[in-house]
Amino acid sequence: MTQTGESVIEVRQVTKTFPSGEGRDGKLIVLRGISLDVRRGEIIAVVGASGAGKSTLLHIIGTLEKPTSGSVVYEGADVFAMGDEELARFRNRRIGFIFQFHHLLPEFTALENVAMPALIQGKKLSEVRALSMDLLREVGLEGRIDQKSPRLSGGEQQRVAVARALVNSPKVILADEPSGNLDSENARNLHRLIWDLSRNRGQTFIVVTHNESLARQADRIIHIADGVIRGQ
């Protein structure tokens, strides 16, 4: 369990509505006023039925989508008050992402894929090569550094994705069903890796998951149903 009460993210009355041919007034209401404090270094599991709004909430916290109303504040910075370029820089530097599908670039090696967020910042591969190699060693892929992603197993590809999420040393890692495309053994290994990384690095993880075993290991479980938090 995390030992600090310091908030790193404050979500306040976030709503999200999409245009739709269904629902009242041709609108689909996905989030109905979510408020949440995320503490530094904790692991939060977000659970709920399909369509409950879990991934939408994660995407808004990650600034990949904007809320219809409400705010998301990172250490005093209201991220949706930023312009698009400033927000993109903030996202690249401060937030790491792990998705169900790894989204690795098949023409690049494991090392090059890990380095990609730093390269987007304008750094050269020579500047981040050592860090990328260290991260691949940390996730157990020291022997696969020069392999292109199609030659890696599913579990290995997802470990590369985890290392990529860490390369800019973000304070917050957001994971959307990170083990959903893996078999049971690889899922267990990935869960153990995520927990070890969080504890060793003091990073905050918010994980959307259907995996009950993964959720039970979290510091806190957020239950979402019908676009609202039903329990935590």
C-alpha positions as CSV (number, residue, x, y, z in Angstrom):
1,M,0.0,0.0,0.0
2,T,1.2,3.5,-0.8
3,Q,2.5,5.5,2.1
4,T,1.8,9.0,0.9
5,G,-1.4,11.1,0.8
6,E,-0.1,13.6,-1.7
7,S,-2.3,13.9,-4.7
8,V,-0.7,13.9,-8.1
9,I,-3.9,14.1,-10.1
10,E,-7.3,15.7,-9.2
11,V,-10.3,14.8,-11.4
12,R,-13.3,17.0,-10.7
13,Q,-16.8,16.4,-12.0
14,V,-15.7,15.1,-15.4
15,T,-18.5,14.3,-17.8
16,K,-18.3,13.0,-21.4
17,T,-21.0,12.9,-23.9
18,F,-20.8,11.7,-27.5
19,P,-23.2,12.4,-30.4
20,S,-25.4,9.3,-31.0
21,G,-28.5,8.2,-32.7
22,E,-29.4,6.5,-29.4
23,G,-30.1,7.9,-26.0
24,R,-31.9,11.1,-24.9
25,D,-31.6,14.0,-27.3
26,G,-29.4,12.0,-29.7
27,K,-26.6,12.0,-27.1
28,L,-24.7,9.1,-25.4
29,I,-23.7,10.0,-21.9
30,V,-20.6,8.0,-21.0
31,L,-19.4,9.8,-17.8
32,R,-21.7,11.5,-15.5
33,G,-19.6,13.5,-13.1
34,I,-16.5,11.6,-12.0
35,S,-14.3,13.0,-9.2
36,L,-11.2,11.2,-8.1
37,D,-7.9,12.0,-6.3
38,V,-4.9,10.0,-7.4
39,R,-2.0,9.8,-4.9
40,R,1.6,9.6,-5.8
41,G,3.0,6.1,-6.0
42,E,-0.2,4.2,-5.7
43,I,-1.7,1.6,-8.0
44,I,-5.3,2.0,-8.9
45,A,-7.4,-0.6,-10.6
46,V,-10.4,0.6,-12.5
47,V,-13.1,-2.1,-12.9
48,G,-16.6,-2.3,-14.3
49,A,-18.7,-3.9,-17.0
50,S,-18.0,-3.2,-20.7
51,G,-19.4,0.2,-21.6
52,A,-19.3,1.5,-18.1
53,G,-16.9,4.3,-19.1
54,K,-13.6,2.9,-17.8
55,S,-11.5,3.5,-20.9
56,T,-13.1,6.8,-21.6
57,L,-12.1,8.0,-18.1
58,L,-8.5,6.7,-18.6
59,H,-8.2,8.5,-22.0
60,I,-9.4,11.7,-20.4
61,I,-6.9,11.4,-17.5
62,G,-4.3,10.7,-20.1
63,T,-5.4,13.8,-22.1
64,L,-6.1,11.7,-25.2
65,E,-9.7,12.9,-25.1
66,K,-11.2,16.1,-23.7
67,P,-14.1,16.0,-21.2
68,T,-17.4,17.6,-22.1
69,S,-17.2,19.3,-18.7
70,G,-15.1,19.2,-15.6
71,S,-11.3,19.4,-15.1
72,V,-8.2,17.2,-14.7
73,V,-5.4,18.8,-12.7
74,Y,-1.8,17.4,-12.5
75,E,0.0,18.9,-9.6
76,G,-1.8,22.3,-9.9
77,A,-1.7,22.4,-13.7
78,D,-5.2,22.3,-15.4
79,V,-4.3,20.3,-18.4
80,F,-7.3,21.1,-20.5
81,A,-6.6,24.8,-20.1
82,M,-3.4,24.2,-22.2
83,G,-3.2,24.7,-25.9
84,D,-2.9,21.7,-28.2
85,E,0.9,21.9,-28.6
86,E,1.6,22.5,-24.9
87,L,-0.8,19.6,-24.0
88,A,1.0,17.3,-26.4
89,R,4.4,18.2,-24.8
90,F,2.9,17.6,-21.4
91,R,1.5,14.2,-22.4
92,N,4.8,13.1,-23.9
93,R,6.9,14.1,-20.9
94,R,4.6,13.4,-17.9
95,I,2.4,10.4,-18.9
96,G,3.3,6.9,-20.0
97,F,0.8,4.7,-21.8
98,I,0.4,0.9,-22.0
99,F,-2.5,-0.5,-24.2
100,Q,-4.0,-3.9,-24.7
101,F,-2.3,-4.0,-28.1
102,H,1.3,-3.1,-27.9
103,H,1.3,-0.7,-31.0
104,L,5.0,-1.3,-31.6
105,L,6.4,-0.2,-34.9
106,P,7.3,-3.4,-36.8
107,E,10.1,-2.0,-38.8
108,F,12.0,-1.0,-35.7
109,T,14.0,-3.0,-33.1
110,A,12.9,-3.4,-29.5
111,L,15.4,-0.7,-28.5
112,E,14.2,1.7,-31.1
113,N,10.6,1.2,-30.1
114,V,11.5,1.9,-26.5
115,A,13.3,5.0,-27.4
116,M,10.5,6.4,-29.6
117,P,8.9,8.8,-27.0
118,A,12.3,10.3,-26.3
119,L,12.9,10.7,-30.1
120,I,9.6,12.5,-30.4
121,Q,11.0,15.0,-27.9
122,G,13.8,15.7,-30.3
123,K,16.5,13.6,-28.6
124,K,18.9,11.5,-30.6
125,L,19.0,7.7,-30.3
126,S,22.6,8.0,-29.2
127,E,21.4,10.1,-26.2
128,V,18.9,7.5,-25.0
129,R,20.4,4.2,-26.2
130,A,21.9,3.4,-22.8
131,L,18.6,4.2,-20.9
132,S,16.6,2.2,-23.4
133,M,18.9,-0.8,-23.0
134,D,18.7,-0.5,-19.2
135,L,14.9,-0.5,-19.4
136,L,14.8,-3.6,-21.6
137,R,17.1,-5.3,-19.1
138,E,14.7,-4.3,-16.3
139,V,11.8,-5.9,-18.0
140,G,13.8,-9.0,-18.7
141,L,14.6,-8.5,-22.4
142,E,18.3,-8.0,-22.4
143,G,18.7,-10.7,-25.0
144,R,16.1,-9.3,-27.4
145,I,17.3,-5.7,-27.7
146,D,18.0,-5.9,-31.4
147,Q,15.0,-8.0,-32.4
148,K,12.3,-6.3,-34.5
149,S,8.8,-6.6,-32.9
150,P,7.4,-9.3,-35.3
151,R,10.1,-11.6,-34.1
152,L,9.0,-11.2,-30.4
153,S,6.4,-13.2,-28.6
154,G,3.2,-11.5,-27.4
155,G,4.5,-11.3,-23.9
156,E,7.8,-9.9,-25.0
157,Q,6.1,-7.3,-27.2
158,Q,4.0,-6.1,-24.2
159,R,7.2,-5.9,-22.1
160,V,8.7,-3.7,-24.8
161,A,5.6,-1.5,-24.6
162,V,6.0,-1.2,-20.8
163,A,9.7,-0.2,-21.2
164,R,8.6,2.4,-23.8
165,A,6.1,3.8,-21.4
166,L,8.9,4.4,-18.9
167,V,11.6,5.9,-21.1
168,N,10.7,9.6,-20.4
169,S,10.4,8.8,-16.6
170,P,6.8,9.9,-16.4
171,K,5.2,10.3,-13.0
172,V,2.0,8.5,-14.1
173,I,1.5,5.3,-16.2
174,L,-1.9,4.6,-17.6
175,A,-2.6,1.1,-18.7
176,D,-5.8,0.0,-20.6
177,E,-6.3,-3.8,-20.3
178,P,-2.5,-4.3,-20.5
179,S,-2.8,-8.1,-20.2
180,G,-6.0,-8.5,-22.1
181,N,-4.3,-10.0,-25.1
182,L,-2.0,-12.3,-23.2
183,D,-2.3,-15.9,-22.0
184,S,-2.6,-16.5,-18.2
185,E,1.2,-17.0,-17.6
186,N,2.2,-14.0,-19.5
187,A,-0.6,-12.0,-17.9
188,R,0.7,-12.9,-14.4
189,N,4.3,-12.0,-15.3
190,L,3.2,-8.7,-16.7
191,H,1.2,-7.9,-13.5
192,R,4.2,-8.7,-11.4
193,L,6.3,-6.5,-13.5
194,I,4.0,-3.6,-13.3
195,W,3.8,-3.9,-9.5
196,D,7.5,-4.2,-9.1
197,L,8.1,-1.2,-11.3
198,S,5.7,0.9,-9.4
199,R,7.2,0.0,-6.0
200,N,10.8,0.4,-7.2
201,R,10.3,3.7,-9.0
202,G,7.6,5.3,-7.0
203,Q,5.5,5.8,-10.1
204,T,1.7,6.0,-10.1
205,F,-0.2,3.4,-12.2
206,I,-3.9,3.6,-13.1
207,V,-4.9,0.3,-14.7
208,V,-8.2,-0.5,-16.4
209,T,-8.7,-4.2,-16.2
210,H,-11.3,-7.1,-16.3
211,N,-8.7,-9.3,-14.5
212,E,-9.9,-9.8,-11.0
213,S,-6.5,-11.1,-9.8
214,L,-4.8,-8.0,-11.0
215,A,-7.4,-5.7,-9.5
216,R,-7.1,-7.4,-6.0
217,Q,-3.4,-6.6,-5.9
218,A,-4.0,-2.8,-6.4
219,D,-3.8,-0.3,-3.5
220,R,-7.3,0.8,-4.5
221,I,-10.1,-0.5,-6.7
222,I,-12.4,2.0,-8.4
223,H,-15.7,0.5,-9.5
224,I,-17.4,2.3,-12.3
225,A,-21.0,1.6,-13.4
226,D,-23.2,3.7,-15.7
227,G,-20.6,6.5,-15.9
228,V,-20.2,7.1,-12.2
229,I,-18.0,5.7,-9.4
230,R,-20.0,3.2,-7.3
231,G,-17.3,2.4,-4.9
232,Q,-13.6,2.7,-4.1
